């Protein structure tokens, strides 16, 4: 079914309009009419405080009464916002008989016109309609349009208005004027949608992405994503974007970092809106810095949208505070991907800070050996978290001197985050009160609201 509504912009300046109702919805509609400089009569036995506060405005008249047909005569527009279905139906019937446009709020079957999702900015105003079926979706679409409006649009409209006055006598036909303004508009609004966004997806749970990050995904034309990024973010947010898996997992590199860098640039040069979607935060063991350096060398401007790093988000949702005044004053983030003497193990072992180790599961024995040999007590607490914040999350808690015995009995699957320090014990104290932990175990993100 197509939308057969006629989109028009009605001039209500100093025109008489009627609102029946005195609640919050009526208040919203009154404000919309005030923006159009209409003269408004409000009919209601009771009005909320917000509406009453408006009546120092000479555009408004309050009639403390129930609805009667006499009130709609000579009105330009009628809005019904009462809680009575019987009254709403009568308003609709009376308005139709007098051929006056009427809108009964949230009842499309009792409307001869709908309010769209409006954006107003200087001379520019536009409205999005979904044929009365989904006002929320109309607002979402409106917001997407708003983001594509150049910041100087109102200034350009003013300029076009002046040119239009002067051009009327110089170009005699409508066709000539149309061609002239089309060329002028193309010059002022030349399309250059190429953009690069370095985006952090968060630790695993797709709902932990930021609102700004979600919007970037919605607007992307091509998404270059890491293997650990949630399938929901890749497959369900933006169905129209092209997706390329450029991830690196356990030595299996689909693309080298140099190839990824060049791919971002090549897609940008094709005038594409590129989102580089990285697990966690782009700048915590994510090579986001390298990609930014490469883009800068190629004179490409880019935006960075942070994400929740797994080293922060995973322990947080488990109630493990990386800092705690009774246990530790700081935290050290380490990579366990390559373990050797180049790291100052003595300083790390004696720091008395919480250690958060990424990509260290396959080297866990070497990490523990270095720590104990350099002064860390074998009784120090350790926690290993498999696939944190997802439905496959699994936690093993122990002490560094004996944790290997547990790991022999229960293997974990990467990615695994390692946390070493006494703050780990807090999880055992509070885990029975963690609603979020319970939700993670049972939540099917594949069928979430995305």
C-alpha positions in Angstrom: 0.0 0.0 0.0 1.4 3.4 -1.0 1.3 6.6 1.0 -1.3 8.6 -0.8 -1.3 11.6 1.5 -0.7 15.0 -0.1 2.2 16.7 1.7 1.4 20.4 2.1 2.6 23.2 4.4 -0.4 25.1 5.7 -0.1 28.8 6.5 -1.8 29.2 9.9 -0.5 32.7 10.6 -3.3 34.4 12.6 -5.7 31.6 11.7 -8.1 30.3 14.3 -7.4 26.7 15.4 -9.1 24.6 18.1 -7.5 22.1 20.5 -9.9 20.0 22.6 -8.2 18.5 25.7 -6.0 19.8 28.5 -3.4 17.1 29.1 0.2 16.6 28.1 -0.5 15.6 24.5 -2.7 18.7 24.1 0.1 20.8 25.4 2.5 19.4 22.8 0.1 20.1 20.0 -0.6 23.7 21.3 3.2 24.3 21.1 3.3 23.2 17.5 0.5 25.5 16.6 2.2 28.4 18.5 5.3 27.9 16.3 3.0 28.5 13.3 1.7 31.7 14.9 -1.9 30.4 15.0 -4.6 31.8 17.2 -5.6 28.9 19.5 -8.8 28.2 21.4 -8.4 25.4 24.0 -11.6 23.7 25.2 -11.3 21.7 28.3 -12.8 21.5 31.8 -9.4 21.0 33.3 -5.9 21.9 32.0 -2.5 20.8 33.3 -0.1 23.4 34.8 2.0 23.6 31.6 -1.0 24.7 29.5 -2.3 27.1 32.1 1.2 28.8 32.1 0.8 29.5 28.4 -2.3 31.7 28.8 -0.3 34.9 29.3 0.1 34.6 25.5 -2.4 36.6 23.6 -2.6 33.9 20.9 -4.5 31.6 23.3 -8.0 31.5 24.6 -9.2 29.1 27.2 -12.8 27.8 27.3 -13.5 25.9 30.4 -16.2 23.6 29.1 -16.9 20.2 27.6 -16.8 19.8 23.8 -19.7 21.2 21.8 -20.1 21.4 18.1 -20.4 25.2 18.2 -16.8 25.5 19.1 -15.5 24.1 15.8 -17.3 26.5 13.6 -15.1 29.0 11.6 -12.0 27.1 12.7 -9.1 26.5 10.3 -7.9 23.3 12.0 -9.1 21.0 14.7 -7.1 18.8 17.1 -8.7 16.3 19.5 -6.7 15.2 22.4 -9.2 13.9 24.9 -9.3 10.6 26.7 -12.9 9.9 25.7 -13.4 7.7 22.6 -17.0 8.9 22.3 -16.0 12.6 22.4 -13.1 12.0 19.9 -15.5 10.3 17.4 -17.9 13.1 17.7 -15.2 15.7 17.1 -14.2 13.8 14.0 -17.7 13.5 12.7 -18.6 17.2 13.2 -15.3 18.4 11.6 -15.9 16.2 8.5 -19.4 17.6 8.1 -18.0 21.1 8.2 -15.0 20.2 5.9 -12.5 21.3 8.5 -9.2 19.4 8.7 -9.1 17.3 11.9 -6.5 15.2 13.8 -7.5 13.0 16.7 -4.2 12.3 18.4 -3.0 8.6 18.1 -6.1 7.5 16.2 -5.2 7.5 12.5 -8.8 6.3 11.6 -10.1 9.6 13.1 -7.8 11.9 11.2 -8.1 13.8 7.9 -4.5 14.9 8.3 -1.4 13.7 10.3 1.4 15.5 12.0 4.7 14.4 10.6 8.1 14.3 12.4 9.1 17.9 11.8 12.5 19.6 11.6 12.6 23.3 11.6 15.7 25.4 11.1 15.4 29.0 10.0 13.7 29.0 6.6 14.0 25.2 6.2 11.3 23.0 7.5 10.5 19.4 6.5 8.3 16.7 7.8 8.4 12.9 7.5 5.3 10.8 7.3 4.8 7.0 7.7 1.1 7.2 6.7 0.2 7.3 10.4 1.7 3.9 11.1 4.8 4.6 13.1 5.5 8.1 14.4 8.6 6.8 16.3 10.1 5.5 13.0 9.3 8.8 11.3 11.3 10.6 14.0 14.2 8.3 13.5 14.2 8.9 9.7 13.9 12.6 10.3 17.0 12.6 12.5 19.0 10.8 9.8 18.0 13.5 7.3 19.0 16.2 9.7 22.5 14.9 9.9 23.0 15.3 6.2 22.0 19.0 6.2 25.0 21.3 5.6 25.5 23.8 8.5 25.1 26.9 6.3 21.8 25.8 4.6 19.7 28.7 6.0 22.3 31.1 4.7 22.1 29.5 1.2 18.3 29.6 1.3 18.4 33.4 2.0 20.8 33.9 -0.8 18.6 31.9 -3.2 15.6 34.0 -2.2 17.4 37.2 -3.1 18.6 35.7 -6.4 15.1 34.6 -7.2 13.8 38.1 -6.9 16.4 39.5 -9.3 16.2 36.6 -11.8 12.4 36.9 -12.4 12.8 39.7 -15.0 16.0 38.3 -16.6 14.8 34.7 -17.3 11.3 34.9 -18.7 10.2 31.2 -18.6 9.7 28.8 -15.8 11.9 26.2 -17.5 14.8 28.6 -17.8 14.5 29.6 -14.1 14.3 25.9 -13.1 17.5 25.0 -15.0 19.3 28.0 -13.5 18.5 27.1 -9.9 19.2 23.4 -10.4 22.8 24.2 -11.5 23.1 26.7 -8.7 21.9 24.1 -6.1 24.4 21.5 -7.4 27.2 24.0 -6.9 26.2 24.8 -3.3 25.4 21.2 -2.3 28.0 19.2 -4.1 27.8 15.7 -2.7 30.9 14.5 -0.9 29.8 11.8 1.4 33.3 10.2 1.8 34.0 9.8 5.5 36.0 7.5 7.7 35.0 6.6 11.3 37.1 4.6 13.6 34.6 3.0 15.9 34.8 0.9 19.1 32.2 -1.8 19.3 32.6 -2.6 23.0 33.5 -5.9 24.6 31.0 -8.3 23.1 27.4 -7.4 24.1 26.0 -5.5 21.1 24.0 -3.2 23.4 27.1 -1.8 25.0 27.9 0.2 21.8 27.4 4.0 22.3 24.5 5.8 20.7 26.9 7.8 18.6 28.5 4.5 17.5 25.1 3.0 16.6 24.3 6.1 14.5 27.6 5.8 12.7 26.8 2.2 11.8 23.3 3.2 10.6 24.9 5.7 8.1 27.8 3.5 6.9 28.1 2.4 3.3 30.9 0.0 4.0 31.8 -1.7 7.4 35.3 -3.1 7.8 34.9 -5.2 11.0 37.0 -7.3 13.3 36.3 -11.0 14.0 35.4 -10.5 17.6 32.7 -7.9 16.9 29.1 -9.1 17.6 27.3 -10.5 14.6 24.3 -8.5 15.6 26.2 -5.2 15.1 27.5 -6.4 11.7 24.5 -8.2 10.3 21.4 -6.6 11.8 22.0 -2.8 12.3 22.6 -1.7 8.7 21.3 -4.2 6.1 22.3 -2.0 3.1 26.0 -1.5 4.0 28.7 -3.7 2.4 30.6 -5.7 5.1 34.2 -7.0 5.0 35.7 -9.1 7.7 39.2 -7.9 8.2 39.7 -9.6 11.6 42.7 -11.4 12.9 42.2 -14.4 15.2 44.7 -16.8 16.7 47.3 -16.4 14.0 44.7 -16.5 11.2 45.0 -13.2 9.5 42.4 -12.5 6.8 44.2 -9.2 6.1 47.5 -7.8 7.2 47.4 -4.4 9.0 49.0 -2.8 6.0 46.3 -4.2 3.7 43.5 -3.0 6.1 45.0 0.5 6.1 45.1 0.6 2.3 41.5 -0.8 2.1 40.2 2.0 4.3 41.8 4.6 2.0 40.7 3.0 -1.2 37.1 2.9 0.0 37.3 6.5 1.0 38.6 7.4 -2.4 35.6 5.8 -3.9 33.5 8.4 -2.1 32.3 5.9 0.5 31.2 6.4 4.1 33.6 4.0 5.8 33.2 2.6 9.3 36.2 0.7 10.7 34.5 -1.3 13.4 36.9 -2.6 16.0 36.2 -4.8 19.1 36.4 -3.0 22.5 38.1 0.4 22.2 40.1 1.2 19.1 43.1 2.5 21.1 43.5 -0.3 23.7 45.4 -3.1 21.9 43.3 -2.4 18.8 45.8 -0.9 16.5 43.5 2.1 16.0 46.5 4.4 16.5 48.3 2.8 13.5 45.2 3.3 11.3 44.9 6.9 12.3 48.5 7.6 11.6 48.1 6.0 8.1 45.0 8.1 7.4 46.7 11.2 8.5 49.7 10.5 6.2 47.2 10.2 3.3 45.6 13.6 4.3 42.3 11.9 5.1 40.2 13.4 7.9 38.5 10.9 10.2 36.4 10.7 13.3 37.1 8.5 16.3 34.2 7.1 18.4 35.5 5.4 21.6 34.2 2.0 22.7 34.1 0.3 26.1 37.4 -1.6 26.3 37.0 -5.3 27.2 39.6 -4.7 30.0 37.2 -2.3 31.6 33.7 -3.5 30.5 34.1 -7.2 31.3 35.2 -6.9 34.9 32.8 -4.0 35.5 29.7 -6.1 34.5 30.9 -8.8 36.8 31.3 -6.4 39.7 35.1 -6.6 39.8 36.4 -3.1 40.5 39.8 -2.6 38.9 40.6 -0.1 41.6 39.4 -0.2 45.2 40.7 1.8 48.1 41.0 -1.3 50.3 43.0 -3.3 47.8 44.7 -1.3 45.1 45.3 2.3 43.9 45.8 1.6 40.3 45.6 -0.8 37.3 48.0 -1.9 34.6 46.8 -3.0 31.2 49.1 -5.5 29.5 49.2 -7.6 26.3 50.0 -11.3 26.8 50.3 -12.0 23.1 54.1 -12.1 23.2 55.8 -12.8 26.5 59.5 -12.1 27.0 62.1 -10.2 29.1 61.5 -6.9 27.3 58.7 -6.3 29.8 59.8 -5.1 33.3 58.4 -8.0 35.2 60.0 -7.0 38.4 58.2 -3.6 38.4 55.0 -5.3 37.3 55.1 -8.0 39.9 55.9 -5.6 42.8 53.5 -2.8 41.8 50.6 -4.0 43.9 48.2 -2.9 41.1 45.5 -4.8 39.4 46.8 -6.5 36.3 44.5 -6.8 33.3 46.0 -8.9 30.6 44.6 -9.1 27.1 45.4 -12.0 24.7 47.3 -13.9 27.3 45.4 -17.2 27.7 47.8 -19.2 25.5 50.7 -17.9 27.4 49.2 -18.1 30.9 51.9 -20.4 32.3 54.7 -18.2 31.1 53.0 -15.1 32.5 52.5 -16.7 35.9 56.1 -17.9 35.9 57.5 -14.4 35.3 55.2 -12.9 38.0 56.2 -15.4 40.7 59.9 -15.4 39.9 59.8 -11.6 40.2 58.2 -11.5 43.6 54.4 -11.9 43.1 52.9 -14.2 45.8 51.6 -17.5 44.5 48.5 -16.9 46.6 47.6 -13.8 44.5 44.0 -14.0 43.2 43.4 -14.5 39.5 40.3 -14.5 37.3 39.9 -15.7 33.7 36.8 -14.6 31.8 35.9 -16.3 28.5 34.0 -14.2 26.0 32.9 -11.6 28.5 29.5 -9.9 28.3 28.2 -12.5 25.9 26.0 -15.6 26.4 29.1 -17.7 26.2 30.7 -16.0 29.2 32.5 -18.3 31.6 34.5 -17.4 34.7 37.3 -19.3 36.5 38.6 -17.9 39.8 41.6 -19.1 41.7 45.2 -18.2 42.8 48.1 -17.9 40.4 50.1 -20.7 42.0 47.3 -23.3 41.5 45.1 -21.9 38.7 46.7 -24.3 36.2 45.1 -27.2 37.9 41.6 -25.7 37.3 42.5 -24.9 33.7 43.5 -28.5 33.0 40.1 -29.6 34.1 38.1 -26.9 32.3 39.4 -25.5 29.1 38.4 -22.0 28.0 37.9 -20.7 24.5 39.5 -17.4 23.4 39.1 -14.5 23.7 39.9 -14.7 27.4 40.6 -11.7 29.7 42.9 -12.3 32.6 42.6 -10.2 35.8 45.2 -10.6 38.6 44.8 -8.9 42.0 42.7 -9.2 45.2 39.8 -7.2 43.6 38.9 -10.5 41.9 37.6 -11.8 45.2 34.8 -9.2 45.3 33.1 -11.1 42.4 32.7 -14.1 44.7 31.1 -11.9 47.4 28.5 -10.3 45.2 27.8 -12.7 42.3 24.5 -13.9 43.7 23.2 -10.4 43.6 24.2 -9.7 40.0 21.1 -9.4 37.8 23.2 -8.5 34.8 25.3 -11.6 35.0 22.1 -13.7 35.1 20.8 -11.8 32.0 24.0 -12.4 30.1 23.7 -16.2 30.5 20.1 -16.3 29.2 19.9 -13.4 26.8 19.7 -14.2 23.1 21.3 -11.2 21.4 20.6 -12.7 18.0 16.9 -11.9 18.6 17.4 -8.6 20.4 15.5 -5.5 19.5 18.2 -4.4 17.0 
